[in-house]
């Protein structure tokens, strides 16, 4: 032990009885030594000692657990054993009265007897002649009987435990499992997480707190545990009030549950209403989009119709002028358009704003003829074909590819062809200030527009060719 101390174990009742027994035996031996050999001889004469030790379990237990008692018995055996002294005295007398050979034989016989007696004592150290006297005169019979019964009971229980070792091991394992389960029975869960439907900011139910539900006593301090016990005792003594509080708590919980169900029903109805409204809104949006696309398609169709009508009128006017001047190149115009052209052959009326241009809206000046405006107009053709071949469509077929539209526009706005056929139709009115260059100014404006359109169309055609080759 640290610090020089000793380890003191608590004695059991059997150990205490054995200790008292050994103490009484030592007192009896001391009393025997003090009385002297006379009392010992009288004890032998009265026959109160037996040669063998009684088979007492208590004495065997005492000798096994007290080495001092064994050493005391050995000293008594060597110093005051009357049988050993009588054997030695008998051997000496016979050796003096008989012959030398007989004396020698008798001495050897006596020595062998003494040797066997001492060997018997050395092999049987627990046998002592004072035990019977001690058992008879120094302990009451009821104490000895009680001690014997306790020792026999202890031996029986030890044997029973050894015999049932396997069964006890299984039972011990079950007890350990039960103990571990009891340790893990209370798992600490914070109150804000104990109920998934509870709000972390709201207070918990007072009735549940008073009842101690969900509380682990092993996690409490001494003050909390004492308060918990006091609350439990109060609940036992005020059972009516506790039941009333629990009933009110159940009613509150039932109301909250009904409110939750009502809110859920309202939320479900609101979600269904929103779903229907969203569905109807998507349908309305799709309908508006289709209407818008249809309107745009119609508008673009009308733009292309107007564009075609303007070209027809321009060609008819050019044919009429050629017929009137005798410079017609083989194109014949008949019907009402030819009659109108013949009547206006000598009076040209076209300006930059009235000529057909490849844009959705009439341009105000040549600067309005941009690439984006011309490309948007060409792509708005209502009968665009996916084929890029210019010869795949039959003559007069309304389905045309983008490249075919660009090529037709290039042929129509070719500078030399346009100037030779249609420039004479441009108005030659004088300007408002009375100057004489109004005709030249309008024609320059038209010529600039034709050159811009031709450049944009060449660029678009090149882009279409590159895109087709990339595929």
C-alpha positions in Angstrom: 0.0 0.0 0.0 1.2 3.6 -0.6 2.6 5.3 2.4 3.4 2.1 4.3 -0.2 1.2 5.2 -1.7 -2.3 5.1 -4.8 -3.6 3.3 -7.5 -4.5 5.9 -10.4 -6.6 4.5 -13.7 -7.0 6.3 -14.2 -10.4 7.9 -17.2 -12.5 7.3 -19.2 -14.2 10.0 -17.4 -17.5 9.4 -14.0 -15.9 9.7 -15.0 -14.1 12.9 -16.2 -17.4 14.4 -13.0 -19.2 13.4 -10.9 -16.4 14.9 -12.7 -16.6 18.2 -12.3 -20.3 18.2 -8.5 -20.1 17.7 -8.3 -17.5 20.4 -10.1 -19.7 22.8 -7.8 -22.7 21.9 -4.7 -20.6 22.6 -6.2 -19.5 25.9 -6.8 -23.2 26.8 -3.3 -24.2 25.9 -1.9 -21.4 28.0 -4.1 -22.5 30.9 -2.8 -26.1 30.5 0.8 -25.0 30.6 0.1 -23.0 33.7 -1.6 -25.9 35.5 1.4 -28.2 35.0 1.8 -31.9 34.0 -0.3 -33.2 37.0 -3.6 -32.0 35.4 -2.4 -33.4 32.1 -1.8 -36.8 33.7 -5.1 -36.8 35.4 -6.7 -36.0 32.1 -5.0 -39.0 30.6 -6.1 -41.2 33.4 -9.7 -40.1 33.1 -9.6 -40.9 29.4 -10.7 -37.5 28.2 -8.1 -37.4 25.4 -8.2 -39.6 22.3 -5.2 -40.6 20.3 -6.6 -39.2 17.1 -7.9 -35.7 16.2 -11.6 -35.5 15.7 -12.7 -35.0 12.1 -14.2 -31.5 12.8 -14.5 -29.3 9.8 -14.2 -26.2 12.1 -10.8 -27.4 13.5 -9.5 -28.1 10.0 -10.6 -24.7 8.9 -8.9 -23.1 11.9 -5.6 -24.9 11.2 -5.7 -24.1 7.6 -6.1 -20.4 8.3 -3.9 -19.9 11.3 -0.3 -20.9 11.0 0.4 -19.8 14.6 -2.0 -22.4 15.9 -0.1 -25.1 14.1 3.2 -23.9 15.5 1.8 -23.9 19.0 0.5 -27.5 18.6 3.9 -28.6 17.4 5.6 -27.2 20.5 3.0 -28.9 22.7 3.6 -32.2 20.9 7.3 -32.0 21.4 7.3 -30.7 25.0 4.4 -32.4 26.8 3.3 -35.5 24.9 3.0 -38.2 27.5 3.0 -41.0 24.9 6.4 -40.0 23.5 7.9 -39.8 27.1 6.5 -43.1 28.1 7.8 -44.8 25.0 11.3 -43.4 25.6 11.3 -44.4 29.3 10.1 -47.9 28.5 12.8 -48.3 25.9 15.5 -47.3 28.5 14.3 -49.8 31.2 14.2 -52.8 28.8 17.7 -52.1 27.5 19.2 -52.2 31.1 17.5 -55.4 32.3 17.9 -57.6 29.2 20.9 -58.9 27.3 22.8 -56.8 24.9 21.3 -58.4 21.8 17.8 -58.2 23.2 18.5 -54.7 24.4 19.7 -53.7 21.0 16.7 -55.3 19.3 14.3 -53.7 21.7 16.0 -50.3 21.3 15.8 -50.5 17.6 12.2 -51.5 17.8 11.5 -48.6 20.2 13.4 -46.2 18.0 11.4 -47.3 14.9 8.2 -46.9 16.9 9.2 -43.4 18.0 10.3 -42.6 14.4 7.0 -43.8 13.0 5.1 -41.8 15.7 7.0 -38.6 14.9 6.6 -39.2 11.1 2.9 -39.7 11.8 2.8 -36.4 13.6 4.7 -34.7 10.8 2.3 -36.0 8.1 -0.8 -35.3 10.3 -0.1 -31.9 11.8 -3.7 -31.1 12.6 -4.1 -33.9 15.1 -3.8 -32.6 18.7 -4.8 -34.2 22.0 -6.1 -30.9 23.4 -8.9 -30.6 20.9 -11.3 -32.9 22.8 -10.7 -31.1 26.0 -11.1 -27.7 24.3 -14.3 -28.9 22.6 -15.6 -30.3 25.9 -14.7 -27.6 28.4 -14.1 -24.3 26.7 -16.9 -23.8 24.1 -20.6 -24.3 24.7 -22.1 -27.1 22.6 -24.6 -24.8 20.9 -21.8 -22.6 19.6 -19.9 -25.6 18.1 -23.0 -26.9 16.5 -23.8 -23.6 15.0 -20.2 -23.2 13.7 -20.2 -26.7 12.2 -23.6 -26.0 10.5 -22.3 -22.8 9.0 -19.1 -24.5 7.7 -21.1 -27.3 6.2 -23.5 -24.8 4.6 -20.5 -22.9 3.1 -19.0 -26.1 1.7 -22.4 -27.0 0.2 -22.9 -23.7 -1.4 -19.3 -23.8 -2.9 -20.0 -27.2 -4.4 -23.4 -26.1 -5.7 -21.8 -23.0 -7.3 -19.2 -25.2 -9.0 -21.8 -27.6 -10.3 -24.0 -24.9 -11.6 -21.1 -22.9 -13.1 -22.2 -23.1 -16.7 -25.8 -22.2 -15.9 -24.7 -19.4 -13.7 -22.5 -18.0 -16.5 -25.5 -17.8 -18.9 -27.6 -16.3 -16.2 -24.8 -13.8 -15.4 -24.6 -12.8 -19.0 -28.3 -12.2 -19.1 -28.1 -10.1 -16.0 -25.3 -8.1 -17.6 -27.4 -7.6 -20.7 -30.3 -6.4 -18.6 -28.0 -4.1 -16.7 -26.7 -2.6 -19.9 -30.3 -2.2 -21.2 -31.2 -0.4 -18.0 -28.2 2.0 -18.4 -29.2 2.8 -21.9 -32.9 3.1 -21.1 -32.7 6.8 -20.6 -31.3 8.6 -23.6 -31.0 12.3 -23.2 -32.8 14.2 -26.0 -33.1 18.0 -25.8 -36.7 19.1 -25.4 -36.6 21.2 -28.6 -35.8 18.0 -30.6 -37.9 15.6 -28.6 -41.1 16.5 -30.6 -40.6 17.2 -34.3 -43.8 19.2 -34.4 -42.9 21.4 -31.5 -41.6 25.0 -31.9 -38.2 25.6 -30.5 -39.3 29.0 -29.2 -42.5 27.7 -27.5 -42.5 26.5 -23.9 -43.1 22.8 -23.2 -46.2 21.4 -21.5 -46.3 22.1 -17.8 -48.2 18.9 -17.1 -45.6 16.9 -18.9 -42.8 18.6 -16.9 -44.6 18.0 -13.6 -45.1 14.3 -14.6 -41.4 13.9 -15.3 -42.0 12.5 -18.7 -38.9 12.1 -20.8 -36.6 13.1 -17.9 -33.5 11.0 -17.1 -32.8 11.0 -13.4 -29.1 10.1 -14.0 -28.6 13.5 -15.7 -30.0 15.5 -12.8 -28.1 17.3 -10.1 -28.8 16.7 -6.5 -31.1 19.7 -6.2 -33.0 18.7 -9.4 -33.4 15.2 -8.3 -34.7 16.3 -4.9 -37.2 18.6 -6.6 -38.2 15.8 -9.0 -38.9 13.5 -6.0 -40.9 16.3 -4.2 -43.0 16.8 -7.3 -43.7 13.1 -7.6 -44.8 13.0 -3.9 -47.0 16.0 -4.5 -48.6 14.3 -7.5 -49.3 11.2 -5.3 -50.9 13.3 -2.6 -52.9 15.6 -4.9 -54.0 13.0 -7.4 -57.4 14.8 -8.1 -55.6 18.0 -9.1 -53.1 16.2 -11.2 -55.8 14.3 -13.1 -57.6 17.6 -13.7 -54.4 19.2 -15.0 -53.7 16.2 -17.2 -57.3 16.3 -18.5 -56.9 20.0 -19.4 -53.6 19.3 -21.0 -55.2 16.6 -23.2 -58.0 18.9 -24.1 -55.5 21.6 -25.1 -53.6 19.0 -27.2 -56.8 17.9 -28.8 -57.7 21.5 -29.7 -54.2 22.1 -31.1 -54.6 18.9 -33.1 -57.9 20.0 -34.5 -56.4 23.4 -35.3 -53.5 21.7 -37.1 -55.9 19.5 -39.1 -58.0 22.6 -40.0 -54.8 24.5 -41.1 -53.7 21.5 -43.1 -57.1 21.4 -44.9 -57.0 25.1 -45.6 -53.5 24.8 -46.9 -54.4 21.9 -49.1 -57.4 23.8 -50.5 -55.2 26.8 -51.1 -52.6 24.7 -52.9 -55.3 23.1 -55.1 -56.7 26.5 -55.9 -53.2 27.8 -56.8 -52.6 24.7 -58.9 -55.9 25.2 -60.8 -55.1 28.9 -61.2 -51.6 28.2 -62.5 -52.9 25.6 -64.9 -55.5 28.1 -66.2 -52.9 30.8 -66.4 -50.5 28.6 -68.4 -53.4 27.8 -70.7 -54.2 31.4 -71.2 -50.5 32.2 -71.7 -50.2 29.5 -74.3 -53.3 30.7 -76.0 -52.0 34.3 -76.1 -48.7 33.1 -77.4 -50.4 31.2 -80.2 -52.6 34.2 -81.0 -49.5 36.4 -81.0 -47.7 34.0 -83.3 -50.7 33.7 -85.6 -51.0 37.5 -85.7 -47.3 37.9 -86.4 -47.5 35.2 -89.1 -50.5 37.0 -90.7 -48.7 40.4 -90.4 -45.6 39.0 -92.1 -47.7 37.4 -94.7 -49.4 40.7 -95.4 -45.9 42.3 -95.5 -44.8 39.8 -98.2 -48.1 40.3 -100.0 -47.6 44.0 -100.1 -44.0 43.5 -101.1 -45.1 41.3 -104.0 -47.8 43.7 -105.1 -45.4 46.6 -105.2 -43.0 44.6 -107.4 -45.9 43.7 -109.8 -46.9 47.3 -110.1 -43.3 48.4 -110.6 -42.8 45.8 -113.4 -46.1 46.8 -115.0 -45.1 50.4 -115.0 -41.7 49.6 -116.5 -43.4 47.5 -119.2 -45.8 50.3 -120.1 -43.0 52.9 -120.3 -41.0 50.5 -122.5 -44.0 49.9 -124.8 -44.7 53.6 -125.1 -41.1 54.4 -126.0 -40.6 51.3 -128.2 -37.9 50.0 -126.0 -39.7 46.9 -124.6 -37.3 44.0 -124.1 -39.8 41.3 -124.9 -41.9 41.4 -121.7 -45.7 41.9 -122.5 -48.2 43.3 -120.0 -51.9 42.8 -120.6 -55.1 43.6 -118.7 -55.9 46.5 -116.4 -52.2 46.9 -115.2 -51.1 47.4 -118.9 -53.9 49.9 -119.5 -52.9 51.9 -116.4 -49.3 51.7 -117.3 -50.0 53.0 -120.8 -51.9 56.0 -119.4 -49.1 56.9 -117.0 -46.2 56.1 -119.3 -45.3 59.7 -119.8 -45.7 60.7 -116.1 -43.4 58.7 -113.7 -44.5 58.7 -110.1 -42.1 56.5 -108.0 -40.0 57.9 -105.2 -37.6 56.2 -102.7 -40.4 55.7 -100.2 -42.8 54.1 -102.8 -40.4 51.7 -104.3 -40.5 48.0 -103.0 -37.6 47.4 -100.5 -36.8 44.1 -98.7 -37.8 45.3 -95.2 -40.9 44.8 -93.0 -41.5 48.5 -92.7 -40.9 51.1 -95.5 -37.5 52.7 -95.0 -37.2 56.5 -94.4 -33.8 56.7 -95.9 -31.0 54.5 -97.4 -29.5 54.3 -94.0 -32.5 52.2 -92.8 -31.6 49.4 -95.2 -29.4 47.5 -92.6 -28.3 43.9 -92.5 -30.6 43.1 -89.5 -33.7 44.7 -91.2 -33.1 42.9 -94.5 -32.3 39.5 -92.8 -35.3 39.7 -90.5 -37.5 40.4 -93.6 -36.2 37.4 -95.5 -36.5 35.1 -92.6 -40.1 36.1 -92.0 -41.2 34.5 -95.2 -44.2 32.4 -94.3 -43.4 29.4 -96.5 -39.7 28.8 -95.8 -38.6 25.4 -97.1 -35.9 23.3 -95.3 -34.3 22.5 -98.6 -31.4 24.7 -99.5 -31.4 23.8 -103.2 -32.6 26.6 -105.5 -33.8 24.2 -108.2 -35.8 21.8 -106.0 -38.9 24.0 -106.0 -41.1 24.0 -109.1 -41.8 27.2 -110.9 -44.5 29.1 -109.0 -44.1 27.0 -105.9 -44.7 29.1 -102.8 -42.3 27.0 -100.6 -38.8 28.4 -101.0 -35.5 28.1 -99.1 -33.6 30.9 -97.6 -30.8 30.8 -100.2 -33.4 30.8 -103.0 -35.0 34.0 -101.5 -31.6 35.7 -101.3 -30.8 34.8 -105.0 -34.2 36.1 -106.2 -33.6 39.4 -104.3 -30.1 39.7 -105.8 -31.6 39.3 -109.3 -34.3 41.9 -108.6 -31.9 44.5 -107.0 -28.9 44.0 -109.3 -27.7 47.6 -109.9 -27.4 47.5 -113.7 -30.7 45.7 -114.2 -32.5 47.9 -111.7 -31.1 51.2 -113.2 -31.8 50.1 -116.7 -35.4 49.0 -116.1 -36.8 51.1 -113.2 -34.7 54.3 -112.8 -36.7 56.0 -115.5 -39.8 55.6 -113.3 -38.4 57.7 -110.5 -40.1 61.0 -110.1 -38.5 64.1 -111.7 -40.3 66.8 -109.8 -38.5 70.0 -108.9 -37.7 70.5 -105.2 -39.8 72.9 -103.1 -37.2 75.7 -103.2 -37.5 76.0 -107.0 -34.2 74.4 -107.8 -33.7 72.1 -110.8 -31.8 69.2 -109.1 -34.8 67.4 -107.6 -34.7 64.6 -110.1 -31.0 64.0 -109.6 -31.3 64.0 -105.8 -34.1 61.4 -105.8 -32.3 59.1 -108.2 -29.1 59.3 -106.2 -31.1 58.3 -103.1 -32.6 55.3 -104.9 -29.2 54.3 -106.3 -27.7 54.4 -102.8 -30.5 52.2 -101.5 -30.0 49.6 -104.3 -26.2 49.4 -103.6 -26.8 48.9 -99.9 -29.4 46.1 -100.5 -27.0 44.4 -103.0 -24.1 44.4 -100.5 -26.2 43.0 -97.7 -27.6 40.3 -99.9 -24.1 39.2 -101.0 -23.1 39.0 -97.4 -26.1 36.9 -96.4 -25.6 34.6 -99.4 -22.0 34.0 -98.4 -23.0 33.2 -94.8 -25.6 30.7 -96.0 -23.1 29.0 -98.2 -20.6 28.7 -95.4 -23.3 27.3 -93.1 -24.3 24.7 -95.7 -20.7 23.6 -96.3 -20.1 23.3 -92.5 -23.0 20.8 -92.3 
